[in-house]
Amino acid sequence: MDSRATLPDHLRHTYRIVLFENQVQQKQGQAVLDYIANLPQLAGQRFSLTFVPATATDEAALERLLPTGDLNFAQLPQRIPGYLLKLNAELRLGDEVMATAGSWSLGSQLFSELHYLPSTVLAGGNTYVPPHSASLTVPRLHEERTRTSILVGSTQIFAFALQGGLTPDLQALAT
């Protein structure tokens, strides 16, 4: 009997987020942030890429630009000169910072790759033999990759429908 308490890494599906400063570095594979998480780690968690002031000076400059007190959206400045602020990227799982990179001017462009990586067993072959059972034929799964650009200062939120379908809230957003 197999006594492993956890699934070995080669059987896990993973999600990978990679950030690049420009397209040349993207083509050369020179990432400024590269993070891999197992899909079960992400289930039911808030997973996001946000940007925060790079230094205390940047934070103070941002605070000077924003009105104080109880705010509503109309009170926020319509424009903030990007050259005034440097920001760092923070990849968060819930409230925990998992990875950081930076610093870049507010509004500058980064490039990202989002990878879904199936387990090596499912990606590499069609037959998997679980311990103490008959073989199981499964469809071959392939890596999926999405490339996109991200503006420094924006927020990216990642959602995963791990039960095979979109929840009603996600479905409403998708339409």
Stockholm file with secondary structure:
# STOCKHOLM 1.0

chainA/1-175         MDSRATLPDHLRHTYRIVLFENQVQQKQGQAVLDYIANLPQLAGQRFSLTFVPATATDEAALERLLPTGDLNFAQLPQRIPGYLLKLNAELRLGDEVMATAGSWSLGSQLFSELHYLPSTVLAGGNTYVPPHSASLTVPRLHEERTRTSILVGSTQIFAFALQGGLTPDLQALAT
#=GR chainA/1-175 SS CCCCSSCCGGGCCEEEEEEESSHHHHHHTCCSEEEEEEHHHHTTSCEEEEEEESSHHHHHHHHHHSCCSSCCGGGSCSCCCGGGCEEEEEEEETTEEEEEEEEEETTCEEEEEEEEECCHHHHHCSEECCTTSCCEECCCCCCEEEEEEEETTCCEEECCCTTSSCCHHHHHHHC
#=GC SS_cons         CCCCSSCCGGGCCEEEEEEESSHHHHHHTCCSEEEEEEHHHHTTSCEEEEEEESSHHHHHHHHHHSCCSSCCGGGSCSCCCGGGCEEEEEEEETTEEEEEEEEEETTCEEEEEEEEECCHHHHHCSEECCTTSCCEECCCCCCEEEEEEEETTCCEEECCCTTSSCCHHHHHHHC
//
